[in-house]
Amino acid sequence: MKVVHKNKEHVDLKEGWALARQYESDDDHKAAINIYRELLKQQPTNPRIYERLMILYRKTKENNKELEIINKAITVFEKQFSKKLTPANAKVSSLSNSLMKMTGLADRKGKAFYLPEPLAKWQRRKDLLEKKMKKK
């Protein structure tokens, strides 16, 4: 897997991650954001990449872009957690839903009261950011 950074050199995924972290430590946030965005294209379900982008957008005070990446991350992970059931795992899912209802972790319709991580953390972050943006 390849990543392109501002010098147009090609680096693999591991090198891309190290390069982005180096840009962060050099306070070159724009270059780091570009690398993370490229990494995200290769690994759209990697929560660490979303976390780094959220942090960098907060540091650069780009609230709209931070909110955009939070929403994208939540959407991607909600889809991942709610994949369609196959006959093989339908029984397990049914038992899991019954157990959640019995223990009070889900409502009568089976909707969970608590979000799995990192969704819960990202939802809190989104709520705080939206409050902050309304105050301005």
C-alpha positions, 0 to 999 in steps of 0.5 A: 500500500502506498501513501503520497506526501507533499514531496511526492515520494511513495511510502508504505502504510507503516512509513506513512504513519511514521511520517505523519507522526513526524510532521505532527512533532514538527508542528506541520499539521497540514502535512500530517492531515494530508498523510492521515487522509491518504491513510484513511483511504487505504484503511477506512475502518482504522480508528487511530487514523480518525482519532489523529485527524480529530486531534489535528483539526482541533489543534488547528481550530478547524471545527467544521472539519473536525465535526465532518471527520467525527460524523464520518467516523461514526457513520463508518463504525455504525455500519461496521457494527450493524452488518447484515446478518447471515443465517450462520450468525442470526442465532448468535445475534438473537441470543445476544439481543435477548441477553441485552434486553434481560440485563437492561442494556437494550430497550424492548425493541432491542436498541442498545442503550450504550454505544460500543467504543470508540462510538461512545467517545466520538459521540461525546466529542461530537456533542461537546463540539456542537455545543462549542460551535453554538456558543460562537 
